[in-house]
Amino acid sequence: MKPILAISTGDPYGIGPEICLKAAADPAVLAACRPLLIGDRAHLVAVAGSLGAGSEPATTVANRAVPGAGDPAGWPEVTRSGFDEWGSKQGDVSTISPWADGPAFHDMGTIGGAAPSPPGPTADGGRASVQYVKQAVALVRGGSAAAIVTGPLSKTAMRLAGIRHPGHTELLADLCGFEPDEVAMMFVGGDLKVALLSTHLPLREAIATLDSGAIVARLRLLQSEHRRWFGADPRIALCALNPHGGEGGLFGDEEAQILAPAIETARAAGVDARGPFPADTLYVRAAKGEFDLVLALYHDQATIPVKARSFGAAVNMTLGLPFIRTSVDHGTAYDIAGRGVAEHGSLVEAILLAARLARSSAT
């Protein structure tokens, strides 16, 4: 049968519910998997009923894309969680009732608070969105789902809820008992794969903490995870930090003192790593096929080129976890939540990639 994908619906007051409803009814998604939406079912159904301003309502999409299923209120509830342990690292490993095809719900119950008007970050939203992720992890680790796909959450809402993790990547690492540097964020978009050395750090701190050993460890992780999920050892290019790659020390010496030694060590360990190369030309070379994967040194050095080339179609993938996790390339977009205009293309791509990797890993 088609694999079950556990899809956490993100911050309930952002665009996560809308794009999850639309993506779960997308014909390409339905051909690839059985999407299991994790969230507050009543809220999701209410969101579906309220959509339509400026776009086709999710209920209409569902009626067309899932013959006989009706609107989302008619999608089956195949499992319900009694999980309400806010401090717990694990969700509830529930038994999933069998269903033949199409989308289904894992109902997490009442969110708890009233929706803000206008939409924005709240402690209730942050708390709920993290519970959805915990439940998705429990389902995939318990064997009830083949992979997880996450809707967008708000780092501000998470902080309001008292959560110390700055984002999904660090949260997922902690849920699996890993340190943050034992996993990696990678974007897959069109003709680029770009991984990050550091994720959610202030730029000053990201530069100050550059370390050859950390770069070597990340390069080795990228090699093993690329082989694991994409079937081949990658040609990895390391991004330089300074303009023109430091221009022989004129514009900085991090390339000579930190980056080049890391490349030398990694290559001695059998990693096909090259560089460092100036960032302003490296992504063009990678997009033309010279490299399979780029390692960027900090957040925006990775996300700007990926989003400039394929925003709305790129996929955020976490490497190093014991399961497949993909996500969207954007945030909660509170400013358009509830208006029915949110694009769900990135979530569709994230689901399709997760389904493809799940099928290939099962063979």
Secondary structure, 3 states (H helix, E strand, C coil): CCCEEEEECCCCCCCHHHHHHHHHCCHHHHHHCEEEEEECHHHHHHHHHHCCCCCCCHHHHHHHHCCCCCCHHHCCEEEECCCCCCCCCCCCCCCCCCCCCCCEEEECCCCCCCCCCCCCCCHHHHHHHHHHHHHHHHHHHCCCCCEEEECCCCHHHHHHCCCCCCCHHHHHHHHCCCCHHHCEEEEEECCEEEEECCCCCCHHHHHHCCCHHHHHHHHHHHHHHHHHHHCCCCCEEEECCCHHHHHHHCCCCHHHHHHHHHHHHHHHCCCCEEEEECHHHHHHHHHCCCCCEEEECCHHHHHHHHHHHHCCCCEEEEECCCCCEEECCCCCCHHHCCCCCCCCHHHHHHHHHHHHHHHHHHC
